[in-house]
Amino acid sequence: MGKEEVVIPTNYEEDAIQTLEWMEHIRQRPGMYIGKLGDGAHADDGIYILLKEVLDNSIDEYMMGYGKTIEVKIEEGSVFVRDYGRGVPLSKVVDVSSKMNTGGKFDSKAFKKSVGLNGVGIKAVNALSSYFVIESCREGEKKKVEYNRAIIKEEQKIVKTTDANGTAIFFTPDKDVFKDYTYKDEYIEALLKNYVFLNSGLTIIYNGRKFFSKNGLVDLLNENMTNAPLYPIIQLKSEDIEIVITHSNQYGEEYYSFVNGQHTTQGGTHLSAFKEHVCKVIKEYFNKNFEYSDIRAGVVAAISVKVEEPVFESQTKTKLGSKDMGPNGPTVNKFIGDFLKKELDNFLHKHQDVSDALLKKIMDSEKERKAIAGVTKLARERAKKANLHNKKLRDCRIHFSDAKMRQTEDTCIFITEGDSASGSITKSRDPNLQAVFSLRGKPLNCYGLTKKIVYENEEFNLLQAALNIEDGLDGLRYNKVIIATDADVDGMHIRLLLITFFLQFFPDLIKGNHVYILQTPLFRVRNKQKTWYCYSEEERIAAMASAGKNPEITRFKGLGEISPDEFKNFIGKDIRLDQVTMKKEDLVKDMLAFYMGKNTMERQNFIIENLVVEDDIA
């Protein structure tokens, strides 16, 4: 088995040099292989990466033309995945599951455009699982191996079988590594939907539910769009590329990018090339000197490319770093540029109704931009004069936009209201990764207003400047934008006003999974031995039962009442966040009209029907 040498810098003598078995290295440094651990509360938590690593192998088989169905079952935290591909060669079942840098994808003749190329993924799943089983069926024969924490428990001999070709893997994530984890259907289903959108004709059956796509990335856009398209979705396809694009009446830009079936949530060279060349082609087609920002305003698009031997910027494969399509192929930039130059230009010439709708959208965006040009210039100057770093923003030292820094995913900004609350957070935060932005009173209800208000309103202007999102998310300075308000009526109202601001003018901030609500405890229960922080009435009752007779009970009515020393417990490694998400059925226009528009009888009835009256604490 492969071994990794780890050098311990302190006491640099012979006994400081340690050699770890491969599985020990993965277990000691899981972040190198699967990113963050987490408990399943977020889509990028480690337990979902384990599932992806297994699924990616099955998807690669499908992409090579073998096996049209993949079965997935998850019960009580254990995962089963069965594909109907060729099956792992039986003599290599142990090697591919427990020998580092072993796999069938190093030779691009076998897997020309595969997701995983370094032979690590499935070994990481094995090492981070308390129980792992791999079974391969191939040409009437079967081989099965069982592991405990990557150590072989039982290796069965090759036997005859009537089972169809393919590979089956069963694993249980190790609870010593993944504390109190839970698989959430919403994240798994989103993952599986992306797989079928990218592989038209593939069927994935998850716990009896079927996932299938006939129209590829068109189905993906229809699944995710929360505003009506201004013209029918344009779909352009060739052997190694698929692009879909439309516009809607929304601010911001919305992109979904993929490489060899991998969702590159942080984009990369392919997405950058797409953004550049789609503007060039449209500009040349209309023969007008449009600003790129006007062409991309309100765009909703997806791009999927297949690259030989792709280079990603991390093991979790969220950003493409490849400059070329393959060892002997064109650059990614040229390949995408040539494709769009031909196919998009041809499409616009053939579909006059689409080009007319596109032209109207671009000219509307241009008109609005010019109308607020003067206000924008003054607002930028005002933001500089406001001295953000001292007056409104207590900044952190590391930012999400900093290039190639692994820590940047942990950078966040707390948006809070009032001096006492912002003071408590500021004193207890990590100044390297956590910034604080202090609101002055309640933000404006911006429903139905134009983007001009973002620059005219001081709070919105300074918040936009702090986040650095005026020109899109490329410059976003914090991965998580955390709304931290009191859990009372006023705090809830501020949350709603801020979410309205983001939905109205920066919906891609929410769709990019950057906006969160901070959970803080409602109660503190303590006796002489222990303190319990309770986030709900149920937790308070349970804590009181554990505390025994006459515990001290404190009700936190606001963030400012929590001391900085205590606040460290709530914004550190055990931070509780509720992610603000949007689904297909969340039509932004209708939703904002209901919650933030005129006070209608429907909304009054909704509030009355959903009102929760809290019992007083004795």
Sequence and secondary structure as in RCSB ss.txt:
>XXXX:A:sequence
MGKEEVVIPTNYEEDAIQTLEWMEHIRQRPGMYIGKLGDGAHADDGIYILLKEVLDNSIDEYMMGYGKTIEVKIE
EGSVFVRDYGRGVPLSKVVDVSSKMNTGGKFDSKAFKKSVGLNGVGIKAVNALSSYFVIESCREGEKKKVEYNRA
IIKEEQKIVKTTDANGTAIFFTPDKDVFKDYTYKDEYIEALLKNYVFLNSGLTIIYNGRKFFSKNGLVDLLNENM
TNAPLYPIIQLKSEDIEIVITHSNQYGEEYYSFVNGQHTTQGGTHLSAFKEHVCKVIKEYFNKNFEYSDIRAGVV
AAISVKVEEPVFESQTKTKLGSKDMGPNGPTVNKFIGDFLKKELDNFLHKHQDVSDALLKKIMDSEKERKAIAGV
TKLARERAKKANLHNKKLRDCRIHFSDAKMRQTEDTCIFITEGDSASGSITKSRDPNLQAVFSLRGKPLNCYGLT
KKIVYENEEFNLLQAALNIEDGLDGLRYNKVIIATDADVDGMHIRLLLITFFLQFFPDLIKGNHVYILQTPLFRV
RNKQKTWYCYSEEERIAAMASAGKNPEITRFKGLGEISPDEFKNFIGKDIRLDQVTMKKEDLVKDMLAFYMGKNT
MERQNFIIENLVVEDDIA
>XXXX:A:secstr
  EEEEE  SS SGGGEEEEEHHHHHHH THHHHS    SSSTTSHHHHHHHHHHHHHHHHHHTT  SEEEEEEE
TTEEEEEE SS   GGGHHHHHHSTT  S SSTTTSTT S  SS HHHHHHHTEEEEEEEEEETTEEEEEEEETT
EEEEE   EE  S SEEEEEEEE TTTSTT    HHHHHHHHHHHHHHSTT EEEETTEEEE SSTHHHHHHHH 
 S BSS  EEEEETTEEEEEEEBS SS EEEEEETTEE TT BHHHHHHHHHHHHHHHHHHTS   HHHHHTTEE
EEEEE  SS  BSSTT  SB  SBSSTTS BHHHHHHHHHHHHHHHHHHH HHHHHHHHHHHHHHHHHHHHTHHH
HHHHHHHHHHTTHHHHTEE  SS TTSTT GGGGG EEEEEESHHHHHHHHHHS TTTEEEEEE S     TT  
THHHHHSHHHHHHHHHHT TT GGG   SEEEEE  SSHHHHHHHHHHHHHHHHH HHHHHTT EEEEE  SEEE
E SS EEEESSHHHHHHHHHHH SS EEEE  SGGGS HHHHTTTSSTT EEEE    TT  HHHHHHHHHSS  
HHHHHHHHHT        
